[in-house]
Amino acid sequence: MAQLSITNAAAEQIQRVLEERGHGLGLRVSVKPSGCSGYSYVLDFADEAANDDVVFEDHGVTVFVSPEALPMLDGSEVDYVSEGLNRFFRFNNPNVKDQCGCGESFTV
């Protein structure tokens, strides 16, 4: 069975944004062909679930993943980090074989 985990920091950020929006079921995570290495992560907030979504729950939040993206995301951990003035979601993805120098895209 596929796995995707959410750190407590990521869960708190997801909950915070959903509260600010006033609606939504959780976070939608997918990938798209992009960048110099092949794929990039796509994050959006899910207002409804698709029939074929794979659903993960961790730390009280729900994450929706399309079946097409699941092989590239299986085993990943979604974290929310602060580096200097920047705050962002970071993927700790064991499937990544290489990534571009700027970290925006990856190869599996």
C-alpha positions as CSV (number, residue, x, y, z in Angstrom):
1,M,0.0,0.0,0.0
2,A,1.3,3.5,-0.9
3,Q,2.4,5.9,1.8
4,L,2.6,9.6,2.1
5,S,3.2,11.4,5.5
6,I,2.8,14.9,6.7
7,T,5.0,16.5,9.4
8,N,3.3,18.3,12.2
9,A,4.7,21.6,10.8
10,A,3.1,20.9,7.4
11,A,-0.2,19.9,9.0
12,E,-0.3,23.1,11.0
13,Q,0.2,25.2,7.9
14,I,-2.4,23.3,5.9
15,Q,-4.9,23.8,8.8
16,R,-4.0,27.5,9.0
17,V,-4.6,28.1,5.3
18,L,-7.8,26.1,5.3
19,E,-9.1,28.2,8.2
20,E,-8.1,31.5,6.4
21,R,-9.9,30.3,3.2
22,G,-12.9,29.4,5.2
23,H,-13.5,26.1,3.2
24,G,-11.7,23.2,1.7
25,L,-11.1,19.5,2.5
26,G,-7.3,19.4,2.5
27,L,-4.2,19.6,0.3
28,R,-4.0,18.3,-3.2
29,V,-0.6,17.1,-4.3
30,S,0.4,16.2,-7.8
31,V,3.3,16.4,-10.2
32,K,3.6,17.8,-13.7
33,P,6.3,17.6,-16.4
34,S,8.4,20.7,-15.9
35,G,11.8,22.2,-15.4
36,C,15.2,20.9,-16.5
37,S,15.0,17.6,-14.6
38,G,11.6,16.3,-15.6
39,Y,8.9,16.9,-13.0
40,S,7.8,19.5,-10.4
41,Y,5.4,19.3,-7.5
42,V,2.0,20.9,-7.8
43,L,0.2,22.0,-4.6
44,D,-3.4,23.2,-4.4
45,F,-6.2,23.1,-1.9
46,A,-8.9,20.5,-2.5
47,D,-12.4,21.8,-2.3
48,E,-13.8,18.4,-3.4
49,A,-12.5,14.9,-3.8
50,A,-12.2,13.2,-7.2
51,N,-13.5,9.7,-7.5
52,D,-10.1,8.2,-8.1
53,D,-8.1,10.3,-5.5
54,V,-5.9,8.4,-3.1
55,V,-6.5,9.9,0.3
56,F,-4.0,10.1,3.1
57,E,-4.7,11.5,6.6
58,D,-2.0,12.5,9.0
59,H,-1.9,14.9,12.0
60,G,-5.6,15.8,11.5
61,V,-5.2,16.9,7.8
62,T,-6.2,15.2,4.6
63,V,-4.0,15.0,1.5
64,F,-5.4,14.0,-1.9
65,V,-3.1,12.5,-4.6
66,S,-4.1,11.5,-8.1
67,P,-3.4,7.8,-9.0
68,E,-1.0,9.0,-11.8
69,A,1.2,10.9,-9.4
70,L,1.2,8.2,-6.7
71,P,4.2,6.2,-8.0
72,M,6.4,9.3,-8.0
73,L,5.2,10.4,-4.5
74,D,5.0,7.0,-2.7
75,G,6.9,7.1,0.5
76,S,7.3,10.9,0.5
77,E,7.1,13.1,3.5
78,V,5.6,16.6,3.2
79,D,7.2,19.1,5.5
80,Y,6.8,22.9,6.0
81,V,10.1,24.7,6.6
82,S,11.5,28.1,7.2
83,E,14.9,29.0,5.7
84,G,15.8,32.7,6.4
85,L,12.9,34.7,5.1
86,N,11.5,31.9,3.0
87,R,8.7,29.5,4.1
88,F,7.7,26.6,1.9
89,F,6.5,23.0,1.7
90,R,9.4,20.6,1.2
91,F,9.1,17.1,-0.1
92,N,11.4,14.4,1.3
93,N,10.9,12.0,-1.6
94,P,12.9,8.7,-1.6
95,N,12.0,8.2,-5.3
96,V,14.0,11.2,-6.6
97,K,17.1,10.1,-8.5
98,D,18.3,13.6,-9.4
99,Q,17.1,17.2,-9.2
100,C,18.1,20.5,-10.9
101,G,20.5,22.9,-9.1
102,C,17.7,25.2,-8.1
103,G,15.6,22.4,-6.6
104,E,12.5,23.2,-8.6
105,S,12.3,20.0,-10.6
106,F,13.3,16.4,-10.2
107,T,13.8,13.0,-11.9
108,V,12.4,9.7,-10.7
